[in-house]
Amino acid sequence: MPEPSGDQIARLRLIRSENIGPITYFQLLARFGSAAAALDAIPELAARGGGRAPRLASRSAIEQEIAAVDRIGARYLFLGQGLYPPLLAELETAPPALIVKGHPSLLDRPAAAMVGARNASAAACRFARSLAQALGEAGIVIVSGLARGIDSAAHDGALETGTIAVVAGGVDIVYPPENEGRQRAIAERGLVVSEQPPGVEPRSRHFPSRNRIIAGLAHGTIVVEAAPRSGSLITARCAAECGREVMAVPGSPLDPRAQGCNQLIREGATLVQSADDVLEAISPSRIRPFRQPDRDYGLPQVPVEADDEAREAIADLLNGTPVPVDEIVRQSALPPAIVQTVLLELELAGRLERHAGGRVSLV
């Protein structure tokens, strides 16, 4: 693996630091021009937000992480640089750095995500496996989450033609345990992807983040059996929010595992009965060109400072209920740049939480 540059080490320090998610990371880079400058500015920003300075990742910790990535035969892909997948880069919450093990060239090919129930029926698993195989033979890479049930069946069907497994923990951590052989095979013949460092065990908070990567890597997401409140529907919602095709396999109204798919179809998802349905939905004529993200990775912006009156006005509009940032701008009658500055300060101070759909709430 090529030795990461000083800027890349600083970027890893930034994203591994406390209270810093992708949106905050991008805002800091845009404001200060470099990760190193952002790291220097964080303590003062957190103090303005009324909290203690977040714990910053040390250079030695990042060097240990880099050594671990090298030791397991993986590599980094940095957003805005090199092989980072352009479709994923379109997401507002795109991971600033990915760790991948296997064949990154698969990221250059058209892809479809396939997700579904962990406790899927035998018939659904068989259909998912055959659908993945047919799509693979048509040149489509299958992306899934290496979970039990539909995910595993999808990976099995596409192993010979190309499959990408997005995992919730580190790329060296096997979960669930029975997928050890499957994960090893995908690392050898496909690609395993994660935004977590090696050695990180998957936690419940990691799975929604993993789901948005699954959706972000693909031109469309196919759901095969899913309960109404399942993680598979979170993936489908992520796909819809980033303008990708949502597809679903219909099922019996008597089977609770089919209710989520039937609901998606009722709401406008493409009904899938064969590979041809998927190929039509994500055909080159319907796939829009890659859009370059509206981010400036290197040019510093003139900092916009907020005064205490603006901070108080914005804090008064927030509570524990998530609210869209646009609504805060509207009700505060403050410039968006001022609102974003105050929200950044609050998040770095550990007082603000960001939610899906551009919403925020106080912690």
VEXDREN-2710 file (C-alpha; in Angstrom, 1 decimal):
% VEXDREN-2710
k/r/px/py/pz
1/MET/0.0/0.0/0.0
2/PRO/1.4/3.5/-0.9
3/GLU/2.5/5.4/2.2
4/PRO/-0.2/8.0/3.1
5/SER/0.9/11.6/2.7
6/GLY/1.0/14.1/5.6
7/ASP/-2.3/15.6/4.3
8/GLN/-4.0/12.2/4.3
9/ILE/-2.8/11.5/7.8
10/ALA/-4.3/14.8/8.9
11/ARG/-7.5/13.9/7.1
12/LEU/-7.7/10.6/9.0
13/ARG/-7.0/12.3/12.3
14/LEU/-9.9/14.7/11.5
15/ILE/-12.5/12.1/10.7
16/ARG/-11.4/9.8/13.6
17/SER/-11.8/12.6/16.1
18/GLU/-14.7/12.9/18.5
19/ASN/-17.9/14.7/17.4
20/ILE/-16.8/14.9/13.7
21/GLY/-18.9/13.2/11.1
22/PRO/-18.8/13.6/7.3
23/ILE/-20.8/16.8/7.1
24/THR/-18.7/18.5/9.8
25/TYR/-15.5/17.2/8.2
26/PHE/-16.4/18.7/4.8
27/GLN/-17.4/22.0/6.4
28/LEU/-14.1/22.2/8.3
29/LEU/-12.1/21.5/5.2
30/ALA/-14.1/24.1/3.2
31/ARG/-13.6/26.7/5.9
32/PHE/-10.0/26.2/6.8
33/GLY/-8.6/24.8/3.5
34/SER/-6.7/21.8/5.0
35/ALA/-7.3/19.1/7.6
36/ALA/-4.2/20.3/9.6
37/ALA/-5.6/23.8/9.9
38/ALA/-9.0/22.5/10.9
39/LEU/-7.5/20.4/13.7
40/ASP/-5.7/23.5/15.0
41/ALA/-9.0/25.5/15.0
42/ILE/-11.3/22.9/16.6
43/PRO/-10.7/23.7/20.3
44/GLU/-11.6/27.4/19.8
45/LEU/-14.7/26.5/17.8
46/ALA/-15.9/24.0/20.5
47/ALA/-15.4/26.6/23.2
48/ARG/-17.7/29.0/21.2
49/GLY/-20.2/26.2/21.1
50/GLY/-20.3/26.1/24.9
51/GLY/-18.6/22.7/25.4
52/ARG/-15.3/21.1/26.0
53/ALA/-12.9/20.5/23.1
54/PRO/-13.5/17.1/21.5
55/ARG/-10.8/14.4/21.8
56/LEU/-8.7/14.6/18.7
57/ALA/-7.1/11.5/17.2
58/SER/-3.4/11.5/17.7
59/ARG/-0.9/11.1/14.9
60/SER/0.5/7.9/16.6
61/ALA/-3.0/6.4/16.7
62/ILE/-3.4/7.0/12.9
63/GLU/0.0/5.6/12.2
64/GLN/-1.0/2.5/14.1
65/GLU/-4.2/2.3/12.0
66/ILE/-2.3/2.7/8.8
67/ALA/0.0/-0.1/9.8
68/ALA/-3.0/-2.4/10.6
69/VAL/-4.5/-1.6/7.2
70/ASP/-1.2/-2.5/5.5
71/ARG/-0.8/-5.7/7.6
72/ILE/-4.2/-7.1/6.5
73/GLY/-3.6/-6.3/2.8
74/ALA/-6.1/-3.5/2.6
75/ARG/-5.8/0.0/1.3
76/TYR/-7.4/3.5/1.7
77/LEU/-9.5/5.4/-0.8
78/PHE/-9.8/9.1/0.0
79/LEU/-12.7/11.2/-1.2
80/GLY/-11.7/13.5/-4.0
81/GLN/-8.6/11.5/-4.7
82/GLY/-7.7/8.5/-6.9
83/LEU/-10.0/5.5/-7.1
84/TYR/-12.8/6.8/-4.8
85/PRO/-16.1/5.7/-6.3
86/PRO/-17.7/8.8/-8.0
87/LEU/-21.3/7.6/-7.3
88/LEU/-20.6/7.4/-3.6
89/ALA/-18.9/10.8/-3.7
90/GLU/-22.2/12.4/-4.7
91/LEU/-23.6/11.8/-1.2
92/GLU/-23.7/14.7/1.2
93/THR/-22.6/12.2/3.9
94/ALA/-20.0/10.3/1.8
95/PRO/-17.3/8.8/3.9
96/PRO/-14.1/10.9/3.7
97/ALA/-12.0/7.7/3.7
98/LEU/-12.8/4.1/2.8
99/ILE/-10.8/1.0/3.6
100/VAL/-11.1/-1.7/0.9
101/LYS/-9.7/-5.2/0.6
102/GLY/-9.8/-7.0/-2.7
103/HIS/-10.3/-5.6/-6.2
104/PRO/-11.1/-1.9/-6.3
105/SER/-11.6/-2.1/-10.1
106/LEU/-15.1/-3.4/-9.4
107/LEU/-16.0/0.2/-8.3
108/ASP/-15.6/1.3/-11.9
109/ARG/-18.4/-1.0/-13.2
110/PRO/-22.2/-0.5/-13.1
111/ALA/-23.6/-1.7/-9.9
112/ALA/-26.9/-2.7/-8.3
113/ALA/-27.4/-3.1/-4.6
114/MET/-29.5/-6.1/-3.3
115/VAL/-30.7/-6.2/0.3
116/GLY/-33.4/-8.0/2.3
117/ALA/-34.5/-9.9/5.3
118/ARG/-32.0/-11.7/7.5
119/ASN/-34.7/-14.3/8.3
120/ALA/-35.6/-14.6/4.6
121/SER/-37.6/-17.5/3.2
122/ALA/-35.8/-20.3/1.2
123/ALA/-37.7/-19.2/-1.9
124/ALA/-36.6/-15.6/-1.5
125/CYS/-33.0/-16.6/-1.0
126/ARG/-33.1/-18.8/-4.1
127/PHE/-34.6/-15.9/-6.1
128/ALA/-32.0/-13.4/-4.8
129/ARG/-29.2/-15.8/-5.7
130/SER/-30.4/-16.5/-9.2
131/LEU/-31.2/-12.8/-9.8
132/ALA/-27.7/-11.8/-8.7
133/GLN/-26.2/-14.4/-11.0
134/ALA/-28.2/-13.2/-14.0
135/LEU/-27.3/-9.6/-13.3
136/GLY/-23.7/-10.5/-12.9
137/GLU/-23.7/-12.3/-16.3
138/ALA/-25.1/-9.1/-17.8
139/GLY/-22.1/-7.1/-16.4
140/ILE/-23.7/-5.7/-13.2
141/VAL/-21.7/-5.8/-10.0
142/ILE/-23.8/-6.7/-7.0
143/VAL/-23.4/-4.7/-3.8
144/SER/-24.8/-5.9/-0.4
145/GLY/-24.1/-5.9/3.3
146/LEU/-22.8/-9.5/4.0
147/ALA/-25.7/-10.1/6.5
148/ARG/-27.6/-13.4/6.9
149/GLY/-30.4/-14.2/4.5
150/ILE/-30.8/-12.2/1.3
151/ASP/-27.4/-10.4/1.5
152/SER/-25.6/-13.7/1.7
153/ALA/-27.6/-15.2/-1.2
154/ALA/-26.9/-12.1/-3.3
155/HIS/-23.1/-12.3/-2.7
156/ASP/-23.1/-16.1/-3.5
157/GLY/-24.9/-15.5/-6.8
158/ALA/-22.5/-12.8/-7.9
159/LEU/-19.2/-14.2/-6.5
160/GLU/-18.0/-15.4/-10.0
161/THR/-19.0/-12.2/-11.8
162/GLY/-18.3/-9.5/-9.3
163/THR/-19.6/-8.6/-5.8
164/ILE/-18.9/-5.9/-3.2
165/ALA/-19.6/-6.4/0.5
166/VAL/-20.0/-3.3/2.6
167/VAL/-19.4/-4.3/6.3
168/ALA/-20.4/-2.4/9.4
169/GLY/-17.1/-3.1/11.3
170/GLY/-13.5/-3.3/10.1
171/VAL/-12.8/-5.2/6.9
172/ASP/-10.9/-7.7/9.1
173/ILE/-13.9/-8.4/11.4
174/VAL/-16.3/-11.2/10.4
175/TYR/-19.9/-10.6/11.2
176/PRO/-22.0/-12.7/11.4
177/PRO/-19.5/-15.5/12.4
178/GLU/-20.9/-18.0/9.9
179/ASN/-19.9/-15.7/7.1
180/GLU/-16.2/-16.1/7.7
181/GLY/-15.6/-18.3/4.5
182/ARG/-17.9/-16.1/2.5
183/GLN/-16.1/-12.9/3.5
184/ARG/-12.7/-14.4/2.8
185/ALA/-13.9/-15.4/-0.7
186/ILE/-15.2/-12.0/-1.4
187/ALA/-12.0/-10.4/-0.3
188/GLU/-10.1/-12.7/-2.7
189/ARG/-12.4/-12.4/-5.7
190/GLY/-14.5/-9.4/-5.1
191/LEU/-14.2/-6.4/-2.7
192/VAL/-14.9/-5.8/0.9
193/VAL/-15.5/-2.1/1.9
194/SER/-15.7/-0.3/5.2
195/GLU/-15.4/3.2/6.6
196/GLN/-14.3/1.8/10.0
197/PRO/-10.7/1.1/11.0
198/PRO/-9.4/-2.5/11.3
199/GLY/-10.4/-4.2/14.5
200/VAL/-13.6/-2.3/15.0
201/GLU/-16.5/-4.6/16.0
202/PRO/-19.8/-3.7/14.4
203/ARG/-22.2/-1.8/16.7
204/SER/-25.9/-1.0/16.1
205/ARG/-25.1/2.6/15.2
206/HIS/-22.7/1.4/12.4
207/PHE/-25.4/-0.4/10.4
208/PRO/-27.4/2.7/9.2
209/SER/-24.1/4.2/8.1
210/ARG/-23.2/1.1/6.3
211/ASN/-26.6/1.1/4.5
212/ARG/-26.0/4.5/3.0
213/ILE/-22.7/3.3/1.6
214/ILE/-24.5/0.3/0.0
215/ALA/-27.1/2.6/-1.6
216/GLY/-24.4/5.2/-2.6
217/LEU/-22.3/2.7/-4.5
218/ALA/-25.1/1.5/-6.7
219/HIS/-27.2/2.9/-9.5
220/GLY/-30.2/1.3/-7.9
221/THR/-31.3/-0.8/-4.9
222/ILE/-33.3/-4.0/-5.1
223/VAL/-35.2/-5.1/-1.9
224/VAL/-36.1/-8.8/-1.7
225/GLU/-38.3/-9.5/1.4
226/ALA/-38.3/-6.9/4.1
227/ALA/-40.4/-6.1/7.1
228/PRO/-41.9/-2.5/7.2
229/ARG/-39.4/-1.2/9.8
230/SER/-36.3/-3.1/8.6
231/GLY/-32.8/-1.9/7.8
232/SER/-33.4/-2.9/4.2
233/LEU/-36.0/-0.1/3.9
234/ILE/-33.4/2.3/5.4
235/THR/-31.2/1.4/2.5
236/ALA/-34.0/1.9/0.0
237/ARG/-34.7/5.3/1.6
238/CYS/-31.1/6.2/1.2
239/ALA/-31.2/5.2/-2.4
240/ALA/-34.3/7.4/-3.0
241/GLU/-32.8/10.4/-1.2
242/CYS/-29.7/10.3/-3.5
243/GLY/-31.7/10.0/-6.6
244/ARG/-31.1/6.3/-7.3
245/GLU/-33.6/3.7/-8.6
246/VAL/-35.5/1.8/-5.9
247/MET/-36.8/-1.6/-6.9
248/ALA/-38.6/-4.3/-5.0
249/VAL/-39.6/-7.9/-5.4
250/PRO/-43.4/-8.4/-4.7
251/GLY/-44.5/-11.1/-2.2
252/SER/-47.5/-12.6/-0.6
253/PRO/-49.6/-10.2/1.5
254/LEU/-49.9/-13.0/4.0
255/ASP/-46.1/-13.0/4.7
256/PRO/-44.9/-10.2/7.0
257/ARG/-41.5/-10.4/5.3
258/ALA/-43.1/-9.2/2.1
259/GLN/-44.9/-6.2/3.6
260/GLY/-42.0/-3.8/3.2
261/CYS/-41.5/-4.7/-0.5
262/ASN/-45.1/-4.4/-1.3
263/GLN/-45.2/-1.0/0.5
264/LEU/-42.3/0.2/-1.6
265/ILE/-44.0/-0.9/-4.8
266/ARG/-47.2/0.9/-3.7
267/GLU/-45.1/4.0/-3.2
268/GLY/-43.7/3.9/-6.7
269/ALA/-40.7/1.5/-6.6
270/THR/-40.0/-0.5/-9.7
271/LEU/-41.6/-4.0/-9.5
272/VAL/-38.9/-6.7/-10.2
273/GLN/-39.7/-10.2/-11.4
274/SER/-36.6/-10.8/-13.4
275/ALA/-33.1/-9.5/-14.2
276/ASP/-34.6/-7.8/-17.3
277/ASP/-36.7/-5.6/-15.0
278/VAL/-33.5/-4.4/-13.2
279/LEU/-31.5/-4.0/-16.4
280/GLU/-34.3/-1.8/-17.9
281/ALA/-34.5/0.3/-14.7
282/ILE/-30.7/1.0/-14.6
283/SER/-30.0/0.9/-18.4
284/PRO/-27.4/3.4/-19.6
285/SER/-30.1/5.5/-21.3
286/ARG/-31.7/6.1/-17.9
287/ILE/-28.5/6.4/-15.8
288/ARG/-27.6/10.1/-15.5
289/PRO/-24.0/11.2/-15.7
290/PHE/-21.9/11.3/-12.6
291/ARG/-22.3/14.6/-10.8
292/GLN/-19.3/16.1/-9.3
293/PRO/-20.0/16.9/-5.6
294/ASP/-20.5/20.5/-4.7
295/ARG/-17.5/20.6/-2.5
296/ASP/-14.2/22.4/-2.6
297/TYR/-11.5/20.2/-1.1
298/GLY/-8.6/22.6/-1.1
299/LEU/-9.6/26.2/-1.4
300/PRO/-10.2/28.0/2.0
301/GLN/-13.2/30.2/2.3
302/VAL/-13.4/33.5/4.2
303/PRO/-14.5/32.4/7.7
304/VAL/-17.9/33.6/8.7
305/GLU/-18.1/34.4/12.4
306/ALA/-21.3/34.4/14.5
307/ASP/-21.9/36.7/17.5
308/ASP/-23.4/35.7/20.8
309/GLU/-26.8/37.0/19.8
310/ALA/-26.9/34.7/16.8
311/ARG/-25.8/31.8/18.8
312/GLU/-28.5/32.4/21.4
313/ALA/-31.2/32.8/18.7
314/ILE/-30.3/29.5/17.0
315/ALA/-29.9/27.6/20.3
316/ASP/-33.4/28.8/21.3
317/LEU/-34.9/27.2/18.1
318/LEU/-33.3/23.8/18.9
319/ASN/-34.4/21.0/21.2
320/GLY/-34.3/17.2/21.3
321/THR/-36.6/16.9/18.2
322/PRO/-34.8/16.8/14.9
323/VAL/-35.6/19.8/12.7
324/PRO/-34.4/20.6/9.1
325/VAL/-31.5/23.1/8.9
326/ASP/-33.5/25.0/6.3
327/GLU/-36.2/25.6/8.9
328/ILE/-33.7/27.0/11.4
329/VAL/-32.5/29.4/8.7
330/ARG/-36.1/30.4/7.9
331/GLN/-37.2/31.0/11.5
332/SER/-34.0/32.7/12.6
333/ALA/-33.9/35.0/9.6
334/LEU/-30.1/34.7/9.7
335/PRO/-27.8/34.1/6.8
336/PRO/-27.3/30.4/6.1
337/ALA/-23.5/30.7/6.6
338/ILE/-24.1/32.1/10.1
339/VAL/-26.5/29.2/10.9
340/GLN/-24.0/26.6/9.6
341/THR/-21.2/28.2/11.6
342/VAL/-23.2/28.0/14.9
343/LEU/-24.3/24.4/14.2
344/LEU/-20.7/23.5/13.5
345/GLU/-19.6/25.0/16.8
346/LEU/-22.4/23.2/18.7
347/GLU/-21.6/19.9/17.1
348/LEU/-17.9/20.2/17.9
349/ALA/-18.9/21.0/21.5
350/GLY/-20.9/17.8/21.7
351/ARG/-24.2/19.5/22.0
352/LEU/-25.7/18.8/18.5
353/GLU/-26.6/15.6/16.7
354/ARG/-27.1/15.4/13.0
355/HIS/-29.8/13.1/11.5
356/ALA/-30.7/11.9/8.1
357/GLY/-32.4/14.3/5.7
358/GLY/-30.4/17.3/6.8
359/ARG/-32.0/17.5/10.3
360/VAL/-30.4/18.4/13.6
361/SER/-31.3/18.3/17.2
362/LEU/-29.7/19.1/20.6
363/VAL/-28.2/16.2/22.5
END
